[in-house]
Structures are given as structure tokens and as C-alpha cells.
Amino acid sequence: MQGRVVTVFGGSGSIGRQLVALLADKGARVRVAVRDTEGALFLKTLGQLGQIAPTSASVTNMDSVKRAVEGADMVINLVGILAEGGRRTFQAIHVDGAANVAKASAAAGVKSLIHMSALGADEKSAAKYGVSKAKGEAAVKAAFPGATILRPSVVFGPNDGFFNLFAGLTRFVPALPYFTRDGFKLAKRRDGSYAVDLGGTGGPKFQPVYVGDVAEAMVRILETPAYQGKTYELGGPKIYSMKEIMELVVGETQHKMPVIPLPFGIAKIQGALMGLLPKPLLTSDQVAMMEKDNVVSGTLPGLADLGIEAEACEPILPTYLNRYRSLHRHMILRGDGSTPRV
């Protein structure tokens, strides 16, 4: 990687900042292609003087994409959205934007291209997100047949938008909910009697993957030609129900609150209403995505095939969710009433 030019689209995000740091450590010259170059200036401190250069580009603007990949040896596209807003639609970002990056990379003679997709990419998905991710993969492969596709599950790490979201909610809500597809029904007990099973199996399943592992996977793929041109599913070592995810959050934030089940019908109503907000916490499309578990299929290569031992959530979450804990400080005044000791 020493001296190689790597263009990273969307490099200022949670995954991008981890990747940029690794590439810099490997001696690569990194162009961080982002819409907001001012907001990406903090990345320059991750490398040597002049090694990391934020570059103005949008995947929806072909001219800017061409400029960003010109002279690059390798390109990585991390750009994606979870909710549509204005011109930033799933079609524009996940399909047309992905195609722009792949076409420009091929035309520029780029040697390696990695495209970030997602688990749940499926043209038959009930969610527009999943459909657009699948179409984006197809568009990338059509323009750059040797591209590598990554499909991660929920990515966790210090700046993630998943665990941080729920941890932030613990400061304002009396309980954390999870949505169950098979709860709120009569269940037969061993003694033959019946009782209402509210929680079912705990809601949708997730296989969170550590952001550091995802970044390491990309670097290893770039370094090893034999790893390139494949589609990888990236998941962590453990599968959690949505209920278990919420229990992890409550435990790490140390907020004493219940984790309660809600029927999926409530989730659909919440998604429809919240989806009208400028920055929705939940949309109808995200609810549709949760209809299917977010876990690897086992039919495609993953982290182990890249020689990476996946990190579990439990050792990592305390390192950044502790900021959501309540501060219990006991003030002890000195005998003279001067500065208190904490």
C-alpha cells in the first residue's frame, strides 16, 4: 500500500474514519471524497503532512467523481443512506451514485474497487433500501466486473448510528422497546395450560460487526488480489435478538429501565409517523427491513475467509457507551469551605 493513491468516497463517516486511519498507517495516500470538505478536515490528523486530502465530490455528480478517481490506484465507495430526503433518494445514492463511481473508476484505470453494500440487499426485498442496494451491486458489477462487494450487518463502534441511538434514548424515555413479530399470542405451557406470550422470540435478529473488523477487511482485500472480485457477508461472532440488543444498551448505560415488547403493527405506525420528520429515527422502510433477520447466510465468504477473528460486542460497547451513564458525584466540602473534593 506504500505510496498508493486510494480514493475513499464517504470517508468521513463512522466506517470511513477507521479505514482512513488504517490506510494511512499502511503508507497510502488517501483522498477522502466528501460533499463537506470542511467537516472532513479532522481526518488529516490521522496521517502525515499531506498524506490525507479531503476532496469535494458527490457520487451523484459524475464530473466530481471523475476528478476524485483520476490517478487513483484503488477506490472504495462507502456512501449510503438509511432514509430518503429530497434529492437524496435510494435510487440516486445506492444505484446511480454507485454506478457513477464504478464507471469512472473503470475509465480511469483503477486497479481495485470495493463497494459497500449491506446485508438484506435483495431485489425481492419488501424494503426500498434492500432493493436499491441489490440494484447498486448489479450496476457496479456491470461497470467494473472485478469489483469487490461487502455486505455488513449492523456495524458498531464509537461513532455508530445504532447503539449510540438507543443509548441516547435512555436519557429521555422510561423504557426501551423492541418489536416482536411472534409475540402477543397464547402459548401452551408444559402443564397444558395457556398463557399470553408477549415477547415471543425477542424480535428481529442482528449480527453486529465491529467497525475495526470491517475496515481491516477492506485493507486486506486491497492488499491481496486473491481476495478481490468476490462478495463478502460480514457479521460478528454472535447473533442477538432486538430484545438482547436493548438489554445490552440498558446494561452498559446503567439506566434502570424496562425493556418492553411492542407488536410489529405499532412499529409500522411509528415508522409512518416518524418518517414525516426531517431526520426520522424510524421510517416505514426501516420497519420493512426488520421483517427479515439481519444475519449472514453462511453461503458467502466472510471475515474468517480474510483471516480476521471477529470482535464481539461485549468488550467494545463499554468503551463508548459509558458516556451515556448518569454521573453520580458526591461533593465533600473541606473544613474551610473551599474547593470541593469530588
C-alpha positions, 0 to 999 in steps of 0.5 A, spaced: 500 500 500 506 504 500 505 510 496 498 508 493 493 513 491 486 510 494 480 514 493 475 513 499 468 516 497 464 517 504 470 517 508 468 521 513 463 517 516 463 512 522 466 506 517 470 511 513 474 514 519 477 507 521 479 505 514 482 512 513 486 511 519 488 504 517 490 506 510 494 511 512 498 507 517 499 502 511 503 508 507 497 510 502 495 516 500 488 517 501 483 522 498 477 522 502 471 524 497 466 528 501 460 533 499 463 537 506 470 538 505 470 542 511 467 537 516 472 532 513 478 536 515 479 532 522 481 526 518 488 529 516 490 528 523 490 521 522 496 521 517 502 525 515 503 532 512 499 531 506 498 524 506 490 525 507 486 530 502 479 531 503 476 532 496 469 535 494 465 530 490 458 527 490 457 520 487 451 523 484 455 528 480 459 524 475 464 530 473 466 530 481 467 523 481 471 523 475 476 528 478 476 524 485 478 517 481 483 520 476 490 517 478 487 513 483 490 506 484 484 503 488 477 506 490 472 504 495 465 507 495 462 507 502 456 512 501 449 510 503 443 512 506 438 509 511 432 514 509 430 518 503 430 526 503 429 530 497 434 529 492 437 524 496 433 518 494 435 510 494 435 510 487 440 516 486 445 514 492 445 506 492 444 505 484 446 511 480 451 514 485 454 507 485 454 506 478 457 513 477 463 511 481 464 504 478 464 507 471 469 512 472 473 508 476 473 503 470 475 509 465 480 511 469 484 505 470 483 503 477 486 497 479 481 495 485 474 497 487 470 495 493 463 497 494 459 497 500 453 494 500 449 491 506 446 485 508 438 484 506 440 487 499 435 483 495 431 485 489 425 481 492 426 485 498 419 488 501 424 494 503 426 500 498 433 500 501 434 492 500 432 493 493 436 499 491 442 496 494 441 489 490 440 494 484 447 498 486 451 491 486 448 489 479 450 496 476 457 496 479 458 489 477 456 491 470 461 497 470 467 494 473 466 486 473 472 485 478 469 489 483 469 487 490 462 487 494 461 487 502 455 486 505 455 488 513 450 487 518 449 492 523 456 495 524 458 498 531 463 502 534 464 509 537 461 513 532 455 508 530 448 510 528 445 504 532 447 503 539 449 510 540 441 511 538 438 507 543 443 509 548 441 516 547 434 514 548 435 512 555 436 519 557 429 521 555 424 515 555 422 510 561 423 504 557 426 501 551 422 497 546 423 492 541 418 489 536 416 482 536 413 479 530 411 472 534 409 475 540 402 477 543 399 470 542 397 464 547 402 459 548 401 452 551 405 451 557 408 444 559 402 443 564 397 444 558 395 450 560 395 457 556 398 463 557 399 470 553 406 470 550 408 477 549 415 477 547 415 471 543 422 470 540 425 477 542 424 480 535 428 481 529 435 478 529 442 482 528 449 480 527 453 486 529 460 487 526 465 491 529 467 497 525 475 495 526 473 488 523 470 491 517 475 496 515 481 491 516 477 487 511 477 492 506 485 493 507 486 486 506 482 485 500 486 491 497 492 488 499 491 481 496 488 480 489 486 473 491 481 476 495 478 481 490 472 480 485 468 476 490 462 478 495 463 478 502 457 477 508 460 480 514 457 479 521 460 478 528 461 472 532 454 472 535 447 473 533 442 477 538 435 478 538 432 486 538 430 484 545 438 482 547 440 488 543 436 493 548 438 489 554 445 490 552 444 498 551 440 498 558 446 494 561 452 498 559 448 505 560 446 503 567 439 506 566 434 502 570 429 501 565 424 496 562 425 493 556 418 492 553 415 488 547 411 492 542 407 488 536 410 489 529 403 493 527 405 499 532 412 499 529 409 500 522 405 506 525 411 509 528 415 508 522 409 512 518 409 517 523 416 518 524 418 518 517 414 525 516 420 528 520 426 531 517 431 526 520 426 520 522 429 515 527 424 510 524 421 510 517 416 505 514 422 502 510 426 501 516 420 497 519 420 493 512 427 491 513 426 488 520 421 483 517 427 479 515 433 477 520 439 481 519 444 475 519 449 472 514 447 466 510 453 462 511 453 461 503 458 467 502 465 468 504 466 472 510 471 475 515 474 468 517 475 467 509 480 474 510 483 471 516 480 476 521 477 473 528 471 477 529 470 482 535 464 481 539 460 486 542 461 485 549 468 488 550 467 494 545 460 497 547 463 499 554 468 503 551 463 508 548 457 507 551 459 509 558 458 516 556 451 515 556 451 513 564 448 518 569 454 521 573 453 520 580 458 525 584 458 526 591 461 533 593 465 533 600 466 540 602 473 541 606 473 544 613 474 551 610 469 551 605 473 551 599 474 547 593 470 541 593 473 534 593 469 530 588 
